[in-house]
């Protein structure tokens, strides 16, 4: 893990910010990330144009589906009778009549973001092995599949997982694939649905709710447990990422939290935590001057709110989710961060003049005895933040970095496509990755100032939602114990979302893996639905794909073929 200094880090961060979105399920995101989504459009590639342009062999198609599948449910009042265009793509190069339909659920991103998996991913592999038809199906309210003309809170009432699942079943029952007149929908072919992340839970629920439509399902990194305060998000980093990076981050964040506490926020938000109350007394000499000095060191002196400041400092380890076994799609941001804060020397020479400032700040915390040795780490942390978070000319730091902006949140035209996933997590799924929720027996990797009150600002200001999400609407479908014939559960051992899956270290039970109900944990440090992407034959090497990926993808091919054989045998016996 190589440290990256100031100018190079800033350039690299800017370049990576242009990569395509949709890598996986996201927790709360700051406004500046949402602004980038608006600027780039729903599916912009690294080359600055629509991702679909890179896959001309897969033209988009649409099927008209009902806006409202549940006219007896008061959740969707006032009901509407209209239809909208649900977008999909398919690849028939491997298809033979009688073969299965392999549906890859696109989940909470533009369906175009999933097109690589038709060419060289799990959808392509399963279709090739079974002579199947590979399909990518977009989720309502993402990409170009909008039921209504805006994204107001009223219009978003039809954005619930149940409605999207009904779309998927309707699609399977009614679609006629252009150019394939001999194909028939519904029960005349086995339908296998695959999904990764939110779409993984979606695939599992589709199998359970519509067993007559979907013969089998693969839930990869499927978050079948909805959790409001998802402090466990950073547990994977704590347990599986480099210990030096974890320990340094915990120390620095703990020191920062001690300095930020004079504003009274920690006392208010953690009144039931004895260690923090004791700390209030021990560090009584800390003042708001220390806070100003700390923010100045990070070149964020004009960020008004301490929790906004803390949110910036807490982004370093978030890149863990975006690491992948394939270097071509893996984000280097996690490595850049860790390489900087664990470096043995100062990587930002311009900050040498601030060494005494760093030492003085550390001396005012419980790390006073380590102030001299920790100074380089704090300075490199500050250097990383300075290089990563830069404010454009003409904007204040609050305009660039604050997450308090009711005017921004009120925008609801169709260009504000960022609204879809926040609406889903504010209403049903939760997943607010707090620092405040981390148990007292361990130091958090992100600031304890990041609590439910702060992270739910978007729920209140964008949608007028003041209460917690209805997680029971999700968890009633099985939660940790979800299982069903021909439902495969596949997870990564080091996935930050593992704690919300049936492979969770806490809350879930181990179970045997069978052909009928596969239960597979990808080892080798696998993170988020690492089985979904693949390589073309001329891209492989002795090391790529790594053996754990070869193993799980071979197993997926094996049991899907067995499922298809079972369907064929059952049909023949009728």
VEXMAR-857665 format. One record per residue (C-alpha): residue in three letters; x, y, z negated; residue number from 1. Coordinates in steps of 0.02 Angstrom, whole numbers, plus 50000, padded with zeros to 5 digits. Last residue first. Layout:
SEVEX    aa      xx      yy      zz     i
SEVEX   ALA       X       Y       Z   NUM
...
This chain:
SEVEX    aa      xx      yy      zz     i
SEVEX   UNK   47692   48333   50822   574
SEVEX   UNK   47849   48229   50803   573
SEVEX   UNK   47943   48324   50938   572
SEVEX   UNK   47913   48490   50848   571
SEVEX   UNK   47986   48421   50688   570
SEVEX   UNK   48138   48352   50777   569
SEVEX   UNK   48168   48517   50866   568
SEVEX   UNK   48150   48615   50704   567
SEVEX   UNK   48271   48500   50615   566
SEVEX   UNK   48396   48516   50758   565
SEVEX   UNK   48382   48706   50743   564
SEVEX   UNK   48415   48695   50556   563
SEVEX   UNK   48566   48582   50584   562
SEVEX   UNK   48635   48704   50712   561
SEVEX   UNK   48610   48843   50585   560
SEVEX   UNK   48702   48737   50456   559
SEVEX   UNK   48855   48711   50562   558
SEVEX   UNK   48867   48886   50636   557
SEVEX   UNK   48858   48961   50462   556
SEVEX   UNK   48991   48840   50402   555
SEVEX   UNK   49106   48888   50545   554
SEVEX   UNK   49078   49072   50502   553
SEVEX   UNK   49119   49038   50319   552
SEVEX   UNK   49279   48943   50357   551
SEVEX   UNK   49347   49059   50491   550
SEVEX   UNK   49316   49205   50373   549
SEVEX   UNK   49405   49120   50227   548
SEVEX   UNK   49548   49073   50347   547
SEVEX   UNK   49589   49249   50402   546
SEVEX   UNK   49526   49305   50573   545
SEVEX   UNK   49660   49348   50613   544
SEVEX   UNK   49821   49282   50538   543
SEVEX   UNK   49887   49169   50677   542
SEVEX   UNK   49811   49287   50803   541
SEVEX   UNK   49641   49325   50879   540
SEVEX   UNK   49607   49466   51001   539
SEVEX   UNK   49608   49363   51162   538
SEVEX   UNK   49467   49253   51096   537
SEVEX   UNK   49357   49403   51052   536
SEVEX   UNK   49352   49446   50868   535
SEVEX   UNK   49218   49445   50734   534
SEVEX   UNK   49104   49548   50624   533
SEVEX   UNK   48966   49484   50511   532
SEVEX   UNK   49064   49367   50396   531
SEVEX   UNK   49140   49511   50298   530
SEVEX   UNK   48970   49557   50228   529
SEVEX   UNK   49051   49679   50103   528
SEVEX   UNK   49213   49627   50015   527
SEVEX   UNK   49314   49469   50034   526
SEVEX   UNK   49462   49456   49915   525
SEVEX   UNK   49517   49288   49985   524
SEVEX   UNK   49354   49205   49938   523
SEVEX   UNK   49185   49204   50025   522
SEVEX   UNK   49051   49142   49905   521
SEVEX   UNK   48932   49021   49989   520
SEVEX   UNK   48761   48956   49938   519
SEVEX   UNK   48680   48858   50080   518
SEVEX   UNK   48501   48801   50048   517
SEVEX   UNK   48454   48664   50172   516
SEVEX   UNK   48632   48620   50215   515
SEVEX   UNK   48674   48619   50031   514
SEVEX   UNK   48771   48732   49913   513
SEVEX   UNK   48753   48696   49728   512
SEVEX   UNK   48699   48834   49609   511
SEVEX   UNK   48783   48958   49494   510
SEVEX   UNK   48666   49068   49395   509
SEVEX   UNK   48645   49255   49410   508
SEVEX   UNK   48634   49386   49272   507
SEVEX   UNK   48817   49434   49257   506
SEVEX   UNK   48948   49379   49384   505
SEVEX   UNK   48825   49414   49523   504
SEVEX   UNK   48819   49280   49660   503
SEVEX   UNK   48629   49296   49679   502
SEVEX   UNK   48659   49478   49730   501
SEVEX   UNK   48651   49648   49643   500
SEVEX   UNK   48818   49627   49550   499
SEVEX   UNK   48897   49577   49716   498
SEVEX   UNK   48868   49751   49786   497
SEVEX   UNK   49046   49810   49749   496
SEVEX   UNK   49102   49657   49849   495
SEVEX   UNK   49256   49568   49781   494
SEVEX   UNK   49193   49388   49790   493
SEVEX   UNK   49102   49416   49954   492
SEVEX   UNK   48926   49347   49973   491
SEVEX   UNK   48827   49219   50074   490
SEVEX   UNK   48654   49157   50024   489
SEVEX   UNK   48573   49045   50155   488
SEVEX   UNK   48384   49024   50163   487
SEVEX   UNK   48334   48863   50252   486
SEVEX   UNK   48220   48810   50110   485
SEVEX   UNK   48194   48952   49986   484
SEVEX   UNK   48293   49034   49848   483
SEVEX   UNK   48292   49197   49750   482
SEVEX   UNK   48357   49176   49574   481
SEVEX   UNK   48450   49342   49561   480
SEVEX   UNK   48296   49439   49616   479
SEVEX   UNK   48157   49329   49680   478
SEVEX   UNK   48026   49428   49774   477
SEVEX   UNK   47966   49518   49617   476
SEVEX   UNK   48131   49611   49617   475
SEVEX   UNK   48086   49722   49763   474
SEVEX   UNK   47920   49796   49706   473
SEVEX   UNK   47993   49786   49530   472
SEVEX   UNK   48120   49918   49578   471
SEVEX   UNK   47983   50051   49587   470
SEVEX   UNK   48103   50197   49585   469
SEVEX   UNK   48125   50306   49430   468
SEVEX   UNK   48024   50466   49407   467
SEVEX   UNK   48039   50643   49473   466
SEVEX   UNK   48010   50618   49659   465
SEVEX   UNK   47981   50786   49745   464
SEVEX   UNK   48056   50717   49905   463
SEVEX   UNK   48213   50817   49945   462
SEVEX   UNK   48234   50915   49783   461
SEVEX   UNK   48182   50782   49658   460
SEVEX   UNK   48258   50629   49740   459
SEVEX   UNK   48414   50726   49792   458
SEVEX   UNK   48443   50782   49613   457
SEVEX   UNK   48441   50597   49566   456
SEVEX   UNK   48631   50583   49552   455
SEVEX   UNK   48638   50722   49423   454
SEVEX   UNK   48502   50662   49305   453
SEVEX   UNK   48554   50480   49328   452
SEVEX   UNK   48731   50515   49270   451
SEVEX   UNK   48895   50571   49345   450
SEVEX   UNK   48969   50664   49197   449
SEVEX   UNK   49040   50496   49144   448
SEVEX   UNK   49172   50521   49279   447
SEVEX   UNK   49217   50378   49392   446
SEVEX   UNK   49327   50227   49359   445
SEVEX   UNK   49248   50202   49189   444
SEVEX   UNK   49347   50153   49034   443
SEVEX   UNK   49289   49992   48954   442
SEVEX   UNK   49202   49933   48794   441
SEVEX   UNK   49087   50085   48797   440
SEVEX   UNK   48981   50012   48936   439
SEVEX   UNK   48975   50105   49104   438
SEVEX   UNK   48807   50192   49120   437
SEVEX   UNK   48877   50368   49118   436
SEVEX   UNK   48986   50334   49268   435
SEVEX   UNK   48835   50315   49379   434
SEVEX   UNK   48811   50223   49542   433
SEVEX   UNK   48630   50264   49583   432
SEVEX   UNK   48573   50101   49660   431
SEVEX   UNK   48386   50135   49652   430
SEVEX   UNK   48292   50022   49772   429
SEVEX   UNK   48109   50070   49782   428
SEVEX   UNK   48061   50254   49791   427
SEVEX   UNK   48224   50350   49769   426
SEVEX   UNK   48325   50214   49855   425
SEVEX   UNK   48210   50213   50006   424
SEVEX   UNK   48198   50402   50017   423
SEVEX   UNK   48386   50414   50005   422
SEVEX   UNK   48397   50289   50151   421
SEVEX   UNK   48283   50387   50267   420
SEVEX   UNK   48331   50568   50233   419
SEVEX   UNK   48498   50559   50325   418
SEVEX   UNK   48398   50564   50487   417
SEVEX   UNK   48380   50753   50468   416
SEVEX   UNK   48371   50775   50657   415
SEVEX   UNK   48191   50716   50648   414
SEVEX   UNK   48135   50873   50556   413
SEVEX   UNK   48134   50869   50366   412
SEVEX   UNK   48241   51007   50294   411
SEVEX   UNK   48195   51028   50110   410
SEVEX   UNK   48359   50953   50049   409
SEVEX   UNK   48461   51091   50128   408
SEVEX   UNK   48358   51227   50046   407
SEVEX   UNK   48363   51137   49878   406
SEVEX   UNK   48552   51145   49875   405
SEVEX   UNK   48630   51076   49717   404
SEVEX   UNK   48754   50946   49777   403
SEVEX   UNK   48897   51069   49771   402
SEVEX   UNK   49049   51043   49880   401
SEVEX   UNK   49051   51155   50032   400
SEVEX   UNK   48924   51287   49981   399
SEVEX   UNK   48994   51283   49804   398
SEVEX   UNK   49167   51306   49875   397
SEVEX   UNK   49109   51460   49968   396
SEVEX   UNK   49093   51456   50155   395
SEVEX   UNK   49169   51576   50282   394
SEVEX   UNK   49319   51469   50322   393
SEVEX   UNK   49289   51283   50303   392
SEVEX   UNK   49319   51202   50134   391
SEVEX   UNK   49449   51065   50116   390
SEVEX   UNK   49423   50904   50022   389
SEVEX   UNK   49551   50771   50070   388
SEVEX   UNK   49714   50867   50061   387
SEVEX   UNK   49674   50957   49898   386
SEVEX   UNK   49602   50798   49822   385
SEVEX   UNK   49757   50697   49866   384
SEVEX   UNK   49869   50834   49797   383
SEVEX   UNK   49770   50839   49635   382
SEVEX   UNK   49789   50652   49616   381
SEVEX   UNK   49973   50669   49657   380
SEVEX   UNK   49988   50801   49521   379
SEVEX   UNK   49895   50692   49396   378
SEVEX   UNK   50003   50541   49437   377
SEVEX   UNK   50163   50643   49428   376
SEVEX   UNK   50112   50715   49259   375
SEVEX   UNK   50076   50545   49182   374
SEVEX   UNK   50256   50520   49123   373
SEVEX   UNK   50268   50692   49041   372
SEVEX   UNK   50096   50685   48963   371
SEVEX   UNK   50113   50511   48891   370
SEVEX   UNK   50108   50559   48706   369
SEVEX   UNK   49973   50687   48745   368
SEVEX   UNK   49861   50553   48820   367
SEVEX   UNK   49721   50585   48695   366
SEVEX   UNK   49696   50750   48784   365
SEVEX   UNK   49771   50925   48765   364
SEVEX   UNK   49943   50861   48813   363
SEVEX   UNK   49871   50805   48979   362
SEVEX   UNK   49824   50984   49021   361
SEVEX   UNK   49993   51051   48966   360
SEVEX   UNK   50086   50922   49068   359
SEVEX   UNK   49985   50961   49223   358
SEVEX   UNK   50015   51148   49202   357
SEVEX   UNK   50202   51119   49172   356
SEVEX   UNK   50210   51020   49334   355
SEVEX   UNK   50123   51155   49434   354
SEVEX   UNK   50282   51218   49520   353
SEVEX   UNK   50310   51041   49582   352
SEVEX   UNK   50143   51053   49671   351
SEVEX   UNK   50216   51111   49837   350
SEVEX   UNK   50321   50954   49839   349
SEVEX   UNK   50166   50844   49864   348
SEVEX   UNK   50218   50662   49852   347
SEVEX   UNK   50284   50671   49673   346
SEVEX   UNK   50373   50510   49633   345
SEVEX   UNK   50329   50334   49577   344
SEVEX   UNK   50169   50330   49679   343
SEVEX   UNK   50016   50258   49592   342
SEVEX   UNK   49898   50404   49624   341
SEVEX   UNK   49949   50421   49806   340
SEVEX   UNK   49951   50241   49861   339
SEVEX   UNK   49785   50214   49776   338
SEVEX   UNK   49701   50353   49875   337
SEVEX   UNK   49779   50309   50041   336
SEVEX   UNK   49738   50126   50018   335
SEVEX   UNK   49556   50163   49983   334
SEVEX   UNK   49547   50278   50135   333
SEVEX   UNK   49618   50152   50258   332
SEVEX   UNK   49446   50102   50323   331
SEVEX   UNK   49440   49932   50408   330
SEVEX   UNK   49369   49919   50583   329
SEVEX   UNK   49527   49887   50684   328
SEVEX   UNK   49617   49812   50534   327
SEVEX   UNK   49495   49664   50535   326
SEVEX   UNK   49485   49589   50360   325
SEVEX   UNK   49380   49738   50307   324
SEVEX   UNK   49392   49885   50187   323
SEVEX   UNK   49240   49999   50187   322
SEVEX   UNK   49179   49947   50015   321
SEVEX   UNK   49346   49996   49936   320
SEVEX   UNK   49329   50172   50005   319
SEVEX   UNK   49229   50222   49852   318
SEVEX   UNK   49389   50213   49749   317
SEVEX   UNK   49443   50391   49784   316
SEVEX   UNK   49273   50473   49777   315
SEVEX   UNK   49269   50510   49591   314
SEVEX   UNK   49369   50670   49596   313
SEVEX   UNK   49239   50749   49709   312
SEVEX   UNK   49097   50697   49594   311
SEVEX   UNK   49189   50770   49445   310
SEVEX   UNK   49189   50942   49526   309
SEVEX   UNK   49003   50931   49561   308
SEVEX   UNK   48980   50871   49381   307
SEVEX   UNK   49076   51021   49317   306
SEVEX   UNK   48965   51145   49406   305
SEVEX   UNK   49038   51305   49475   304
SEVEX   UNK   49160   51243   49606   303
SEVEX   UNK   49263   51402   49623   302
SEVEX   UNK   49422   51335   49545   301
SEVEX   UNK   49428   51187   49663   300
SEVEX   UNK   49612   51192   49713   299
SEVEX   UNK   49643   51035   49609   298
SEVEX   UNK   49758   51130   49491   297
SEVEX   UNK   49629   51270   49489   296
SEVEX   UNK   49495   51150   49430   295
SEVEX   UNK   49605   51095   49285   294
SEVEX   UNK   49650   51273   49237   293
SEVEX   UNK   49467   51324   49237   292
SEVEX   UNK   49421   51174   49130   291
SEVEX   UNK   49564   51210   49010   290
SEVEX   UNK   49502   51388   48994   289
SEVEX   UNK   49331   51318   48948   288
SEVEX   UNK   49408   51262   48786   287
SEVEX   UNK   49495   51110   48711   286
SEVEX   UNK   49546   51136   48530   285
SEVEX   UNK   49409   51022   48466   284
SEVEX   UNK   49494   50871   48537   283
SEVEX   UNK   49474   50753   48389   282
SEVEX   UNK   49301   50815   48345   281
SEVEX   UNK   49227   50792   48519   280
SEVEX   UNK   49321   50629   48534   279
SEVEX   UNK   49225   50558   48387   278
SEVEX   UNK   49064   50599   48478   277
SEVEX   UNK   49133   50515   48633   276
SEVEX   UNK   49177   50355   48540   275
SEVEX   UNK   49005   50354   48453   274
SEVEX   UNK   48902   50343   48612   273
SEVEX   UNK   48720   50384   48577   272
SEVEX   UNK   48735   50569   48619   271
SEVEX   UNK   48809   50530   48788   270
SEVEX   UNK   48722   50651   48903   269
SEVEX   UNK   48712   50799   48787   268
SEVEX   UNK   48887   50779   48714   267
SEVEX   UNK   48958   50746   48886   266
SEVEX   UNK   48876   50901   48955   265
SEVEX   UNK   48932   51020   48819   264
SEVEX   UNK   49032   51134   48933   263
SEVEX   UNK   49180   51093   48820   262
SEVEX   UNK   49177   50912   48891   261
SEVEX   UNK   49273   50945   49052   260
SEVEX   UNK   49444   50917   48974   259
SEVEX   UNK   49396   50750   48898   258
SEVEX   UNK   49317   50695   49061   257
SEVEX   UNK   49477   50737   49154   256
SEVEX   UNK   49580   50631   49034   255
SEVEX   UNK   49463   50483   49055   254
SEVEX   UNK   49466   50506   49244   253
SEVEX   UNK   49657   50506   49241   252
SEVEX   UNK   49671   50353   49131   251
SEVEX   UNK   49540   50251   49223   250
SEVEX   UNK   49619   50297   49389   249
SEVEX   UNK   49793   50247   49331   248
SEVEX   UNK   49731   50080   49264   247
SEVEX   UNK   49633   50039   49422   246
SEVEX   UNK   49772   50089   49541   245
SEVEX   UNK   49901   49989   49443   244
SEVEX   UNK   49782   49841   49434   243
SEVEX   UNK   49764   49829   49624   242
SEVEX   UNK   49580   49797   49667   241
SEVEX   UNK   49485   49644   49606   240
SEVEX   UNK   49412   49673   49433   239
SEVEX   UNK   49399   49862   49421   238
SEVEX   UNK   49359   49881   49605   237
SEVEX   UNK   49222   49751   49592   236
SEVEX   UNK   49156   49836   49435   235
SEVEX   UNK   49136   49999   49530   234
SEVEX   UNK   48956   49967   49583   233
SEVEX   UNK   48910   49902   49410   232
SEVEX   UNK   48848   50075   49359   231
SEVEX   UNK   48693   50037   49463   230
SEVEX   UNK   48567   50135   49360   229
SEVEX   UNK   48408   50098   49458   228
SEVEX   UNK   48441   49916   49504   227
SEVEX   UNK   48355   49822   49647   226
SEVEX   UNK   48405   49638   49650   225
SEVEX   UNK   48405   49548   49819   224
SEVEX   UNK   48556   49646   49876   223
SEVEX   UNK   48604   49531   50020   222
SEVEX   UNK   48792   49523   50040   221
SEVEX   UNK   48749   49407   50185   220
SEVEX   UNK   48571   49339   50182   219
SEVEX   UNK   48556   49208   50318   218
SEVEX   UNK   48379   49160   50366   217
SEVEX   UNK   48283   49011   50434   216
SEVEX   UNK   48124   48961   50524   215
SEVEX   UNK   48061   49140   50527   214
SEVEX   UNK   47881   49159   50585   213
SEVEX   UNK   47783   49034   50479   212
SEVEX   UNK   47897   49073   50331   211
SEVEX   UNK   47843   49256   50336   210
SEVEX   UNK   47856   49320   50157   209
SEVEX   UNK   48000   49207   50102   208
SEVEX   UNK   48101   49210   50263   207
SEVEX   UNK   48074   49396   50287   206
SEVEX   UNK   48126   49426   50106   205
SEVEX   UNK   48293   49340   50136   204
SEVEX   UNK   48321   49440   50295   203
SEVEX   UNK   48282   49604   50206   202
SEVEX   UNK   48402   49559   50065   201
SEVEX   UNK   48536   49540   50198   200
SEVEX   UNK   48476   49697   50286   199
SEVEX   UNK   48516   49792   50127   198
SEVEX   UNK   48690   49715   50142   197
SEVEX   UNK   48706   49603   50296   196
SEVEX   UNK   48561   49525   50390   195
SEVEX   UNK   48527   49368   50489   194
SEVEX   UNK   48358   49305   50550   193
SEVEX   UNK   48333   49135   50631   192
SEVEX   UNK   48180   49111   50742   191
SEVEX   UNK   48144   48935   50803   190
SEVEX   UNK   48049   48941   50967   189
SEVEX   UNK   47865   48913   51012   188
SEVEX   UNK   47810   48979   50841   187
SEVEX   UNK   47827   49162   50886   186
SEVEX   UNK   47874   49218   51059   185
SEVEX   UNK   47893   49133   51227   184
SEVEX   UNK   48038   49136   51346   183
SEVEX   UNK   48011   49085   51527   182
SEVEX   UNK   47983   49263   51584   181
SEVEX   UNK   48158   49311   51532   180
SEVEX   UNK   48191   49469   51630   179
SEVEX   UNK   48122   49581   51495   178
SEVEX   UNK   48100   49491   51328   177
SEVEX   UNK   47918   49471   51283   176
SEVEX   UNK   47888   49525   51103   175
SEVEX   UNK   47725   49487   51014   174
SEVEX   UNK   47747   49364   50870   173
SEVEX   UNK   47929   49400   50833   172
SEVEX   UNK   47899   49588   50839   171
SEVEX   UNK   47750   49576   50722   170
SEVEX   UNK   47859   49481   50598   169
SEVEX   UNK   47993   49615   50608   168
SEVEX   UNK   47869   49757   50593   167
SEVEX   UNK   47792   49672   50440   166
SEVEX   UNK   47965   49672   50361   165
SEVEX   UNK   47978   49858   50398   164
SEVEX   UNK   47811   49890   50313   163
SEVEX   UNK   47862   49790   50158   162
SEVEX   UNK   48030   49880   50150   161
SEVEX   UNK   47943   50047   50133   160
SEVEX   UNK   47953   50195   50249   159
SEVEX   UNK   47768   50222   50284   158
SEVEX   UNK   47759   50359   50152   157
SEVEX   UNK   47898   50446   50247   156
SEVEX   UNK   47774   50555   50341   155
SEVEX   UNK   47711   50632   50180   154
SEVEX   UNK   47887   50660   50117   153
SEVEX   UNK   47928   50749   50279   152
SEVEX   UNK   48031   50657   50407   151
SEVEX   UNK   47947   50722   50564   150
SEVEX   UNK   47850   50666   50718   149
SEVEX   UNK   47792   50497   50653   148
SEVEX   UNK   47838   50313   50674   147
SEVEX   UNK   48022   50348   50711   146
SEVEX   UNK   48125   50209   50791   145
SEVEX   UNK   48267   50308   50872   144
SEVEX   UNK   48408   50266   50752   143
SEVEX   UNK   48323   50236   50585   142
SEVEX   UNK   48144   50270   50526   141
SEVEX   UNK   48087   50091   50561   140
SEVEX   UNK   48227   49964   50561   139
SEVEX   UNK   48309   49919   50727   138
SEVEX   UNK   48311   49741   50792   137
SEVEX   UNK   48469   49666   50865   136
SEVEX   UNK   48436   49508   50963   135
SEVEX   UNK   48540   49356   51011   134
SEVEX   UNK   48455   49225   51119   133
SEVEX   UNK   48513   49049   51081   132
SEVEX   UNK   48615   48916   51166   131
SEVEX   UNK   48648   48851   50988   130
SEVEX   UNK   48835   48878   50969   129
SEVEX   UNK   48842   49030   51083   128
SEVEX   UNK   48695   49113   50996   127
SEVEX   UNK   48771   49082   50825   126
SEVEX   UNK   48938   49154   50878   125
SEVEX   UNK   48864   49306   50963   124
SEVEX   UNK   48757   49348   50812   123
SEVEX   UNK   48906   49320   50697   122
SEVEX   UNK   49014   49443   50789   121
SEVEX   UNK   49095   49477   50955   120
SEVEX   UNK   48984   49550   51090   119
SEVEX   UNK   48818   49549   51001   118
SEVEX   UNK   48903   49599   50838   117
SEVEX   UNK   48974   49755   50920   116
SEVEX   UNK   48795   49816   50949   115
SEVEX   UNK   48762   49839   50763   114
SEVEX   UNK   48786   50028   50761   113
SEVEX   UNK   48658   50040   50901   112
SEVEX   UNK   48527   49982   50776   111
SEVEX   UNK   48546   50149   50690   110
SEVEX   UNK   48572   50125   50505   109
SEVEX   UNK   48481   50058   50353   108
SEVEX   UNK   48454   49880   50412   107
SEVEX   UNK   48499   49817   50586   106
SEVEX   UNK   48417   49647   50564   105
SEVEX   UNK   48512   49524   50674   104
SEVEX   UNK   48384   49410   50755   103
SEVEX   UNK   48444   49244   50825   102
SEVEX   UNK   48308   49173   50938   101
SEVEX   UNK   48327   48986   50955   100
SEVEX   UNK   48353   48887   51115    99
SEVEX   UNK   48210   48806   51207    98
SEVEX   UNK   48258   48882   51374    97
SEVEX   UNK   48446   48911   51377    96
SEVEX   UNK   48527   49070   51313    95
SEVEX   UNK   48713   49100   51303    94
SEVEX   UNK   48717   49257   51412    93
SEVEX   UNK   48547   49313   51345    92
SEVEX   UNK   48602   49463   51240    91
SEVEX   UNK   48466   49571   51162    90
SEVEX   UNK   48431   49750   51109    89
SEVEX   UNK   48290   49822   51005    88
SEVEX   UNK   48196   49984   50972    87
SEVEX   UNK   48028   49997   50886    86
SEVEX   UNK   47916   50118   50981    85
SEVEX   UNK   47768   50180   50880    84
SEVEX   UNK   47586   50132   50854    83
SEVEX   UNK   47435   50225   50788    82
SEVEX   UNK   47294   50179   50670    81
SEVEX   UNK   47337   50292   50524    80
SEVEX   UNK   47304   50275   50338    79
SEVEX   UNK   47293   50425   50222    78
SEVEX   UNK   47342   50339   50116    77
SEVEX   UNK   47491   50223   50126    76
SEVEX   UNK   47511   50176   49943    75
SEVEX   UNK   47323   50144   49937    74
SEVEX   UNK   47347   49972   50014    73
SEVEX   UNK   47200   49904   50114    72
SEVEX   UNK   47262   49972   50280    71
SEVEX   UNK   47425   49877   50267    70
SEVEX   UNK   47516   49864   50433    69
SEVEX   UNK   47532   50051   50459    68
SEVEX   UNK   47633   50121   50604    67
SEVEX   UNK   47585   49974   50712    66
SEVEX   UNK   47714   49910   50837    65
SEVEX   UNK   47751   49958   51017    64
SEVEX   UNK   47904   49862   51075    63
SEVEX   UNK   48059   49951   51139    62
SEVEX   UNK   48211   49909   51243    61
SEVEX   UNK   48391   49968   51235    60
SEVEX   UNK   48516   49915   51367    59
SEVEX   UNK   48650   49790   51315    58
SEVEX   UNK   48778   49771   51454    57
SEVEX   UNK   48814   49957   51438    56
SEVEX   UNK   48899   49929   51269    55
SEVEX   UNK   49013   50079   51244    54
SEVEX   UNK   48871   50197   51289    53
SEVEX   UNK   48770   50123   51145    52
SEVEX   UNK   48894   50201   51025    51
SEVEX   UNK   48834   50373   51076    50
SEVEX   UNK   48978   50490   51111    49
SEVEX   UNK   49124   50566   51017    48
SEVEX   UNK   49258   50435   51044    47
SEVEX   UNK   49246   50367   50867    46
SEVEX   UNK   49065   50328   50905    45
SEVEX   UNK   48911   50428   50861    44
SEVEX   UNK   48756   50336   50801    43
SEVEX   UNK   48622   50440   50715    42
SEVEX   UNK   48688   50610   50768    41
SEVEX   UNK   48862   50673   50732    40
SEVEX   UNK   48815   50843   50661    39
SEVEX   UNK   48670   50776   50557    38
SEVEX   UNK   48777   50636   50486    37
SEVEX   UNK   48913   50760   50445    36
SEVEX   UNK   48788   50863   50345    35
SEVEX   UNK   48740   50707   50246    34
SEVEX   UNK   48922   50680   50201    33
SEVEX   UNK   48935   50863   50144    32
SEVEX   UNK   48778   50839   50040    31
SEVEX   UNK   48855   50706   49930    30
SEVEX   UNK   48806   50522   49950    29
SEVEX   UNK   48712   50411   49826    28
SEVEX   UNK   48749   50226   49854    27
SEVEX   UNK   48782   50164   50029    26
SEVEX   UNK   48741   49997   50109    25
SEVEX   UNK   48860   49950   50248    24
SEVEX   UNK   48971   50003   50389    23
SEVEX   UNK   48832   50107   50466    22
SEVEX   UNK   48929   50253   50529    21
SEVEX   UNK   49049   50259   50676    20
SEVEX   UNK   49219   50334   50648    19
SEVEX   UNK   49236   50523   50647    18
SEVEX   UNK   49278   50536   50462    17
SEVEX   UNK   49427   50425   50498    16
SEVEX   UNK   49509   50561   50600    15
SEVEX   UNK   49485   50694   50467    14
SEVEX   UNK   49554   50580   50332    13
SEVEX   UNK   49705   50541   50438    12
SEVEX   UNK   49742   50725   50469    11
SEVEX   UNK   49723   50770   50284    10
SEVEX   UNK   49832   50624   50231     9
SEVEX   UNK   49967   50670   50356     8
SEVEX   UNK   49972   50849   50293     7
SEVEX   UNK   49978   50803   50108     6
SEVEX   UNK   50075   50642   50083     5
SEVEX   UNK   50022   50462   50110     4
SEVEX   UNK   50067   50324   49989     3
SEVEX   UNK   50095   50151   50064     2
SEVEX   UNK   50000   50000   50000     1
